[in-house]
Amino acid sequence: MPILDKSSAQRLQVPNQLAGPRQELRGVRGVLIRSPHSGVPEWPERQRKTRMPNPGCGKPSSSNPSARVRLLMIATSYPSDLKDWRGVFMRHLALALARRGELELRLWSPPGTLPERAEYVATSAERSWLQALMRGGGIAHLARNNKFHGLVLALKLLTHLRRVFHREAQVDLYHINWLQNALPLPKNRKPLLVTVLGTDMQLLRLPGMTALLRRALAGRPAAICPNADWMAADLRKRFGDIAVVRCVPFGIEPRWYQVSRATTSPAKWLCVSRVTADKLGDLIAWCKPHFAVGTRELHLLGPMQEKIALPDWIHYHGATDPDALSQQWFPSAAGLITLSRHSEGRPQIMLEAMAAGLPIIASTIPAHDDLLRGGENGWLCGSSGQVGAALNFIEQETDAIKVTSRAKQWVTQNVGTWDDCATRYVQIYRELLKRDLL
């Protein structure tokens, strides 16, 4: 017997084609088309070009409370205020989903600046625990420093999640960020959308983790949504018989598309990153020959999460925020450098740099190769010599503008804004709810 009755499931009308950024999902009794397939088939992909929304895109698309679908969104990362750099993408996603008037957004996350049209559902005790977790850098960071402490925190998180899932039994579907947060789901057949980032792929390497997640996903309509294509093949191999795997890129704030650039002399290059050994990667070794002589500058912006001695030729500025980046740093920067070895999904700072028209020099890890399209939208480097060649080309050749223009066009068409991202997720909500009635 379906968990959703027909009237509640019809709150999301099933369209014949993918909706545009502002398509409304009206609370009418639309016709639900029965799928000819059995089991959990691969849904047909529908191609669309995302676009920058018009100035009115931020208005709610519906105002009828009775027509809203109740969505529980789970996130263990969320910025505490508008200056906090941690989990900023999660606030943008929550804001975009809250603008969709056909959704009743219920948010369980660390405390922070919340959308007006969202209800915060963490208890006082859960709020305090999540806040402390964020201040400590999150479970993944804490586990790298102390595996036993990380395990204790992970078990405590699963306990909190089990309680909130039972407490929020009235919701229509789940949107869970990070695979591990789906482990304590109750056996209730409610539809599930779970996002996957690069750190999730490391989690899947743990013995027994895939089997545990398969148990959590089984018996319900489920969609696994990595934010980059490079993760999809492995996820389909592990879960493709019980869930649909579909890449859903995050969005970009309109401010990044509107950055006006005027480079300075000497050229100022940026690295925007948490300061850890994996995140910096080969930055110091590969950039030293090209920056230590003083003909150009390398500015590092991001919180110091590991004690790393930085050379004096790197200008370190500590943590930053989107206002400072978009108004101060990006307009005068020659480009962005990231030589990370970290398990990245799709680095948000690289998307924002592409939208702003900044040249990007990046290491050849899967996340960078996927985003820069094998070097089509930027410069992929595997050695110090290649970094030097890229720096010289970008600073001296007008042809570099062709690459950055191509990168900006690509993110405009294929990524768009956070409202476009919300539209992509809502389309999957529709399909999940339709499948629950089959």
WOPEHU-V547671 format. One record per backbone hydrogen bond with DSSP energy under -0.5 kcal/mol. CO is the residue of the C=O (numbers start at 1). NH is the residue of the N-H. Records with the same first field share a line. If there is no record, write none. Layout:
CO=NH, NH
//
This chain:
5=9
6=10
8=11
9=12
11=13
13=15
20=23
24=26
26=28
28=30
31=33
39=41
41=43
45=47
48=50
54=57
56=59
63=65
64=67
65=68
69=71, 104
70=172, 173
71=73, 106
72=175
73=108
74=177
79=113
81=84
85=88
87=79, 90, 91
88=92
89=93
90=94
91=95
92=96
93=97
94=98
95=99
97=100
99=61, 101
100=103
102=69
103=105
104=71
105=107, 119
106=73
107=109, 121, 122
108=75
112=114
115=118
117=105
118=120
119=107, 121
123=127
124=128
125=129
126=130
127=131
128=132
129=133
130=134
131=135
132=136
133=138
134=137
138=142
139=143
140=144
141=145
142=146
146=150
147=151
148=152
149=153
150=154
151=155
152=156
153=157
154=158
155=159
156=160
157=161
158=162
159=163
160=164
161=165
162=166
163=167
164=168
166=169
168=171
172=191
173=72
174=193
175=74
176=178, 195
178=181
179=182
180=183
182=185
186=188
189=221
191=174
192=223
193=176
194=225
195=178
196=227
197=200, 201
198=201, 202
199=203
200=204
202=205
203=206
206=209
208=212
209=213
210=214
211=215
212=216
213=217
214=218
217=220
221=192
222=244
223=194, 225
224=226, 246
225=196
226=248
228=231
229=232, 233
231=235
232=236
233=237
234=238
235=239
236=240
239=242, 243
244=224, 246
253=256, 257
254=257, 258
256=259
259=261
267=269, 297
268=334, 335
269=299
270=337
271=273, 301
274=276
275=305, 306
276=280
277=281
278=341, 342
280=283
282=286
283=287
284=288
287=290, 291
288=291, 292
291=294
295=267
297=269, 299
298=300, 315
299=271, 301
300=317
301=273
303=275, 305
306=308
308=310
311=314
313=298, 315
314=316
315=300
318=302
321=325
322=326
323=327
324=328, 329
325=330
328=332
329=332, 333
330=333
331=262
332=264
334=359
335=270
336=361
338=363
339=282
342=344
347=350, 351
348=352
349=353
350=354
351=355
352=356
353=357, 358
354=357
359=336
360=379
361=338
362=381
363=365
365=368, 369
366=370
367=371
368=372
369=374
370=373
372=375, 376, 377
373=376
378=380
379=362
381=364
383=387
384=388
385=389
386=390
387=391
388=392
389=393
390=394
391=395
392=396
393=397
397=400
398=401
399=402, 403
400=404
401=405
402=406
403=407
404=408
405=409
406=410
407=411
408=412
409=413
410=414
411=415, 416
413=50
416=252
417=421
418=422
419=423
420=424
421=425
422=426
423=427
424=428
425=429
426=430
427=431
428=432
429=433
430=434
431=435
432=436
433=437
434=437
435=438
//
